[in-house]
């Protein structure tokens, strides 16, 4: 039962981390770093991390509900 809650916490952490990464990319930069545009390839790990986090969140909620019905 504890592992279901651990999966829930890890999935929420992963979703929060991807939201922070997306926010961090959107912040304006100063100097030569801020002159360029953001490549589309930067968003791929963020999107994949968000998808994994949401899928694990759904799975953990499903497992917790299934465990409580027993």
N, CA, C and O atoms as a GROMACS GRO file, in nm:
protein
  280
    1UNK      N    1   0.081  -0.119   0.000
    1UNK     CA    2   0.000   0.000   0.000
    1UNK      C    3   0.086   0.126   0.000
    1UNK      O    4   0.048   0.227  -0.059
    2UNK      N    5   0.199   0.120   0.065
    2UNK     CA    6   0.286   0.237   0.070
    2UNK      C    7   0.340   0.272  -0.067
    2UNK      O    8   0.360   0.389  -0.098
    3UNK      N    9   0.364   0.170  -0.149
    3UNK     CA   10   0.423   0.199  -0.279
    3UNK      C   11   0.327   0.276  -0.370
    3UNK      O   12   0.371   0.350  -0.457
    4UNK      N   13   0.196   0.259  -0.349
    4UNK     CA   14   0.100   0.334  -0.429
    4UNK      C   15   0.108   0.483  -0.395
    4UNK      O   16   0.097   0.568  -0.483
    5UNK      N   17   0.126   0.512  -0.268
    5UNK     CA   18   0.141   0.651  -0.227
    5UNK      C   19   0.276   0.708  -0.271
    5UNK      O   20   0.286   0.826  -0.302
    6UNK      N   21   0.378   0.625  -0.274
    6UNK     CA   22   0.508   0.670  -0.323
    6UNK      C   23   0.499   0.702  -0.472
    6UNK      O   24   0.555   0.801  -0.518
    7UNK      N   25   0.429   0.617  -0.548
    7UNK     CA   26   0.408   0.645  -0.691
    7UNK      C   27   0.331   0.775  -0.709
    7UNK      O   28   0.362   0.852  -0.799
    8UNK      N   29   0.232   0.800  -0.624
    8UNK     CA   30   0.155   0.923  -0.630
    8UNK      C   31   0.243   1.045  -0.604
    8UNK      O   32   0.234   1.144  -0.676
    9UNK      N   33   0.326   1.038  -0.503
    9UNK     CA   34   0.414   1.150  -0.470
    9UNK      C   35   0.517   1.174  -0.580
    9UNK      O   36   0.543   1.288  -0.617
   10UNK      N   37   0.575   1.067  -0.632
   10UNK     CA   38   0.675   1.080  -0.738
   10UNK      C   39   0.612   1.138  -0.865
   10UNK      O   40   0.673   1.220  -0.933
   11UNK      N   41   0.490   1.096  -0.897
   11UNK     CA   42   0.424   1.148  -1.017
   11UNK      C   43   0.392   1.297  -1.001
   11UNK      O   44   0.408   1.374  -1.096
   12UNK      N   45   0.348   1.339  -0.882
   12UNK     CA   46   0.323   1.481  -0.859
   12UNK      C   47   0.452   1.562  -0.865
   12UNK      O   48   0.454   1.674  -0.916
   13UNK      N   49   0.560   1.504  -0.814
   13UNK     CA   50   0.691   1.571  -0.822
   13UNK      C   51   0.735   1.586  -0.968
   13UNK      O   52   0.787   1.690  -1.007
   14UNK      N   53   0.714   1.482  -1.047
   14UNK     CA   54   0.753   1.486  -1.188
   14UNK      C   55   0.671   1.588  -1.265
   14UNK      O   56   0.725   1.660  -1.350
   15UNK      N   57   0.542   1.596  -1.237
   15UNK     CA   58   0.458   1.697  -1.303
   15UNK      C   59   0.502   1.837  -1.262
   15UNK      O   60   0.512   1.926  -1.346
   16UNK      N   61   0.530   1.856  -1.134
   16UNK     CA   62   0.578   1.986  -1.088
   16UNK      C   63   0.712   2.023  -1.149
   16UNK      O   64   0.735   2.140  -1.182
   17UNK      N   65   0.799   1.927  -1.163
   17UNK     CA   66   0.930   1.952  -1.224
   17UNK      C   67   0.917   1.993  -1.370
   17UNK      O   68   0.988   2.083  -1.415
   18UNK      N   69   0.829   1.928  -1.444
   18UNK     CA   70   0.812   1.964  -1.585
   18UNK      C   71   0.747   2.102  -1.600
   18UNK      O   72   0.780   2.176  -1.692
   19UNK      N   73   0.654   2.135  -1.509
   19UNK     CA   74   0.595   2.269  -1.513
   19UNK      C   75   0.702   2.374  -1.483
   19UNK      O   76   0.705   2.479  -1.547
   20UNK      N   77   0.789   2.346  -1.388
   20UNK     CA   78   0.899   2.439  -1.359
   20UNK      C   79   0.995   2.452  -1.477
   20UNK      O   80   1.041   2.562  -1.507
   21UNK      N   81   1.026   2.342  -1.543
   21UNK     CA   82   1.114   2.348  -1.660
   21UNK      C   83   1.053   2.433  -1.770
   21UNK      O   84   1.121   2.514  -1.832
   22UNK      N   85   0.924   2.414  -1.795
   22UNK     CA   86   0.857   2.492  -1.898
   22UNK      C   87   0.857   2.641  -1.860
   22UNK      O   88   0.879   2.726  -1.946
   23UNK      N   89   0.832   2.671  -1.733
   23UNK     CA   90   0.834   2.810  -1.687
   23UNK      C   91   0.974   2.869  -1.700
   23UNK      O   92   0.989   2.985  -1.740
   24UNK      N   93   1.075   2.791  -1.668
   24UNK     CA   94   1.213   2.838  -1.674
   24UNK      C   95   1.256   2.868  -1.817
   24UNK      O   96   1.331   2.963  -1.841
   25UNK      N   97   1.209   2.790  -1.912
   25UNK     CA   98   1.244   2.814  -2.052
   25UNK      C   99   1.181   2.944  -2.102
   25UNK      O  100   1.240   3.015  -2.183
   26UNK      N  101   1.062   2.974  -2.055
   26UNK     CA  102   0.989   3.091  -2.103
   26UNK      C  103   1.040   3.223  -2.045
   26UNK      O  104   1.002   3.330  -2.093
   27UNK      N  105   1.124   3.218  -1.942
   27UNK     CA  106   1.175   3.340  -1.881
   27UNK      C  107   1.276   3.407  -1.974
   27UNK      O  108   1.359   3.338  -2.035
   28UNK      N  109   1.271   3.540  -1.987
   28UNK     CA  110   1.367   3.609  -2.074
   28UNK      C  111   1.508   3.602  -2.017
   28UNK      O  112   1.528   3.610  -1.896
   29UNK      N  113   1.604   3.587  -2.104
   29UNK     CA  114   1.744   3.579  -2.066
   29UNK      C  115   1.814   3.710  -2.099
   29UNK      O  116   1.770   3.785  -2.186
   30UNK      N  117   1.921   3.736  -2.028
   30UNK     CA  118   1.998   3.859  -2.049
   30UNK      C  119   2.130   3.823  -2.115
   30UNK      O  120   2.192   3.723  -2.080
   31UNK      N  121   2.172   3.904  -2.210
   31UNK     CA  122   2.300   3.884  -2.274
   31UNK      C  123   2.292   3.794  -2.396
   31UNK      O  124   2.186   3.780  -2.456
   32UNK      N  125   2.405   3.734  -2.433
   32UNK     CA  126   2.408   3.652  -2.554
   32UNK      C  127   2.319   3.528  -2.545
   32UNK      O  128   2.276   3.477  -2.648
   33UNK      N  129   2.291   3.480  -2.426
   33UNK     CA  130   2.206   3.362  -2.412
   33UNK      C  131   2.063   3.395  -2.452
   33UNK      O  132   1.994   3.310  -2.509
   34UNK      N  133   2.019   3.516  -2.424
   34UNK     CA  134   1.881   3.554  -2.451
   34UNK      C  135   1.854   3.599  -2.593
   34UNK      O  136   1.739   3.631  -2.625
   35UNK      N  137   1.954   3.603  -2.679
   35UNK     CA  138   1.934   3.653  -2.815
   35UNK      C  139   1.871   3.551  -2.907
   35UNK      O  140   1.804   3.589  -3.003
   36UNK      N  141   1.890   3.425  -2.883
   36UNK     CA  142   1.843   3.322  -2.975
   36UNK      C  143   1.701   3.276  -2.945
   36UNK      O  144   1.646   3.301  -2.838
   37UNK      N  145   1.644   3.208  -3.043
   37UNK     CA  146   1.512   3.151  -3.022
   37UNK      C  147   1.526   3.010  -2.963
   37UNK      O  148   1.632   2.948  -2.971
   38UNK      N  149   1.418   2.962  -2.905
   38UNK     CA  150   1.419   2.831  -2.841
   38UNK      C  151   1.386   2.725  -2.945
   38UNK      O  152   1.288   2.737  -3.018
   39UNK      N  153   1.468   2.624  -2.952
   39UNK     CA  154   1.447   2.515  -3.047
   39UNK      C  155   1.328   2.429  -3.004
   39UNK      O  156   1.298   2.419  -2.885
   40UNK      N  157   1.262   2.368  -3.100
   40UNK     CA  158   1.149   2.280  -3.069
   40UNK      C  159   1.194   2.153  -2.999
   40UNK      O  160   1.115   2.090  -2.928
   41UNK      N  161   1.319   2.114  -3.017
   41UNK     CA  162   1.369   1.991  -2.955
   41UNK      C  163   1.381   2.003  -2.803
   41UNK      O  164   1.389   1.902  -2.734
   42UNK      N  165   1.382   2.125  -2.752
   42UNK     CA  166   1.390   2.145  -2.607
   42UNK      C  167   1.261   2.102  -2.540
   42UNK      O  168   1.262   2.059  -2.425
   43UNK      N  169   1.150   2.113  -2.611
   43UNK     CA  170   1.020   2.082  -2.553
   43UNK      C  171   0.991   1.931  -2.546
   43UNK      O  172   0.903   1.890  -2.471
   44UNK      N  173   1.062   1.851  -2.621
   44UNK     CA  174   1.036   1.707  -2.626
   44UNK      C  175   1.053   1.640  -2.489
   44UNK      O  176   0.962   1.568  -2.447
   45UNK      N  177   1.164   1.661  -2.416
   45UNK     CA  178   1.175   1.598  -2.284
   45UNK      C  179   1.072   1.650  -2.184
   45UNK      O  180   1.026   1.577  -2.097
   46UNK      N  181   1.036   1.777  -2.198
   46UNK     CA  182   0.937   1.835  -2.107
   46UNK      C  183   0.800   1.770  -2.131
   46UNK      O  184   0.732   1.732  -2.036
   47UNK      N  185   0.762   1.757  -2.256
   47UNK     CA  186   0.633   1.696  -2.289
   47UNK      C  187   0.631   1.549  -2.249
   47UNK      O  188   0.532   1.501  -2.194
   48UNK      N  189   0.739   1.478  -2.277
   48UNK     CA  190   0.744   1.337  -2.238
   48UNK      C  191   0.740   1.319  -2.087
   48UNK      O  192   0.674   1.228  -2.036
   49UNK      N  193   0.810   1.404  -2.014
   49UNK     CA  194   0.807   1.398  -1.868
   49UNK      C  195   0.668   1.426  -1.814
   49UNK      O  196   0.625   1.363  -1.717
   50UNK      N  197   0.598   1.521  -1.875
   50UNK     CA  198   0.462   1.552  -1.832
   50UNK      C  199   0.368   1.434  -1.859
   50UNK      O  200   0.284   1.401  -1.776
   51UNK      N  201   0.382   1.372  -1.976
   51UNK     CA  202   0.298   1.258  -2.010
   51UNK      C  203   0.324   1.141  -1.915
   51UNK      O  204   0.229   1.076  -1.870
   52UNK      N  205   0.451   1.115  -1.884
   52UNK     CA  206   0.484   1.007  -1.790
   52UNK      C  207   0.429   1.038  -1.652
   52UNK      O  208   0.374   0.950  -1.586
   53UNK      N  209   0.442   1.163  -1.607
   53UNK     CA  210   0.391   1.201  -1.476
   53UNK      C  211   0.240   1.186  -1.466
   53UNK      O  212   0.189   1.136  -1.366
   54UNK      N  213   0.168   1.229  -1.570
   54UNK     CA  214   0.023   1.217  -1.568
   54UNK      C  215  -0.020   1.071  -1.574
   54UNK      O  216  -0.114   1.030  -1.505
   55UNK      N  217   0.049   0.991  -1.655
   55UNK     CA  218   0.011   0.849  -1.663
   55UNK      C  219   0.036   0.778  -1.530
   55UNK      O  220  -0.045   0.695  -1.489
   56UNK      N  221   0.146   0.808  -1.463
   56UNK     CA  222   0.172   0.747  -1.332
   56UNK      C  223   0.075   0.798  -1.227
   56UNK      O  224   0.040   0.726  -1.134
   57UNK      N  225   0.032   0.924  -1.241
   57UNK     CA  226  -0.068   0.977  -1.149
   57UNK      C  227  -0.200   0.903  -1.164
   57UNK      O  228  -0.262   0.864  -1.065
   58UNK      N  229  -0.242   0.883  -1.288
   58UNK     CA  230  -0.366   0.809  -1.313
   58UNK      C  231  -0.354   0.665  -1.264
   58UNK      O  232  -0.447   0.611  -1.205
   59UNK      N  233  -0.239   0.605  -1.287
   59UNK     CA  234  -0.218   0.466  -1.243
   59UNK      C  235  -0.221   0.456  -1.090
   59UNK      O  236  -0.281   0.363  -1.036
   60UNK      N  237  -0.158   0.548  -1.023
   60UNK     CA  238  -0.155   0.542  -0.876
   60UNK      C  239  -0.294   0.565  -0.818
   60UNK      O  240  -0.332   0.499  -0.721
   61UNK      N  241  -0.370   0.657  -0.874
   61UNK     CA  242  -0.507   0.680  -0.826
   61UNK      C  243  -0.592   0.556  -0.850
   61UNK      O  244  -0.670   0.516  -0.764
   62UNK      N  245  -0.576   0.494  -0.966
   62UNK     CA  246  -0.650   0.372  -0.996
   62UNK      C  247  -0.615   0.261  -0.896
   62UNK      O  248  -0.704   0.192  -0.847
   63UNK      N  249  -0.487   0.244  -0.867
   63UNK     CA  250  -0.444   0.139  -0.775
   63UNK      C  251  -0.491   0.166  -0.632
   63UNK      O  252  -0.526   0.072  -0.560
   64UNK      N  253  -0.492   0.291  -0.591
   64UNK     CA  254  -0.539   0.324  -0.457
   64UNK      C  255  -0.689   0.297  -0.446
   64UNK      O  256  -0.735   0.242  -0.345
   65UNK      N  257  -0.766   0.334  -0.547
   65UNK     CA  258  -0.910   0.308  -0.545
   65UNK      C  259  -0.936   0.157  -0.547
   65UNK      O  260  -1.024   0.108  -0.476
   66UNK      N  261  -0.861   0.085  -0.628
   66UNK     CA  262  -0.878  -0.061  -0.636
   66UNK      C  263  -0.844  -0.126  -0.501
   66UNK      O  264  -0.911  -0.221  -0.460
   67UNK      N  265  -0.742  -0.077  -0.432
   67UNK     CA  266  -0.702  -0.132  -0.304
   67UNK      C  267  -0.807  -0.104  -0.196
   67UNK      O  268  -0.832  -0.189  -0.111
   68UNK      N  269  -0.867   0.012  -0.200
   68UNK     CA  270  -0.967   0.047  -0.098
   68UNK      C  271  -1.096  -0.030  -0.116
   68UNK      O  272  -1.170  -0.049  -0.018
   69UNK      N  273  -1.126  -0.078  -0.237
   69UNK     CA  274  -1.248  -0.153  -0.261
   69UNK      C  275  -1.240  -0.296  -0.207
   69UNK      O  276  -1.342  -0.361  -0.187
   70UNK      N  277  -1.119  -0.344  -0.182
   70UNK     CA  278  -1.102  -0.481  -0.132
   70UNK      C  279  -1.157  -0.498   0.006
   70UNK      O  280  -1.151  -0.607   0.062
   0.00000   0.00000   0.00000
